[in-house]
């Protein structure tokens, strides 16, 4: 057991002292610096939003709900990720500027504001950014918000309160969007499913025709 520990310590030391590790560390330091943080956050948001849609499409192709991948849809979801990434970047800066500290009281205040104010804004931005790329943007936006907003907002309350406690308590501002997007990869799969699920539309049209 002791020899295993020694081996791992030597390996960790070698990795930390290697040029590749030093280079990666320097890249990470630059990417999360104040100068480039916005670009980094938007890139992360675009990438993971697109990945989440690809994961959902993989499931839909497997279950025969889709015949093949729709990469245009993935590009649209990536575009929505860019809008959300910009908002998240500035939102966390505002929160940390006006609510300073990591006491339980401060974390709860941030959590409440995040859920009551920012979550609805994020959902509306999600549908709005996608509607811009569709036919009849205003009509589609109104219809989808009316039918799907509550579904996503309920999911927000299931996913984000416990996740954001960790985010607000342990992480510095510059890593909040990275953490947010890492956690939301599974949530992005769900939002893609809700966005492209036509069951609600069918139900509404059935009611209108009855």
C-alpha positions, 0 to 999 in steps of 0.5 A: 500500500505504501509503495502505491502511495509513493508511486502516485506521488512521483507520478503527480510530481512528474505531471506537475513538472512537465512542460505540457502541464505547465502549458495547459496551466498557463492556457487556463490561467489566460482563459479565465483571466478578466481580459478573456473571461467573457469569451471563455464563458460564451465558448463553454456555453455554446459548446455544452449547449450544442453537446447537450442537443447532440446527446438528446438527438442521439437518444431520439435517433436510437428510439426512432423518433428521428431518422437522422441528426439535425445539425441545424437544430444543434447550431440553433441550440449553440446560438441559444447557449451563446445568449445564455453564456453572456447573461450568466457571465454578467449575472454572477458578476453583479451578484458577487458585487452587491452580495459580498461574502460566503456566509450562509445568509449571503449564499441563501440571498444569492440563491433566492435571487438566482431562482426568482429573478434570473431563472425566468430570465434565462428561460425566456432568453432560451426560447427567445434566442431560438425563436429568432432563427425560426419562422414567425419568431413572435408567434413561436416565442409566445406559443412556446413560452405559454406552453413550456415555460412552467415545465422548465421552471419546475425543472429549474427548482429541482436542479439548481438550488443544491447545485448553486449552493456549491457554486456560491459557497465554494467557487470564485466568480471566474469559475461560476459559468464553467461549473454552471455549464458542467452541471447543466449538460444534463439539463441541456439535454432536457431543455432540448427535449422540451423545446423540440417535443411536439406533444404539447403542440398536438394537445393544444391543437386537439383542444382547439379542434374539439 
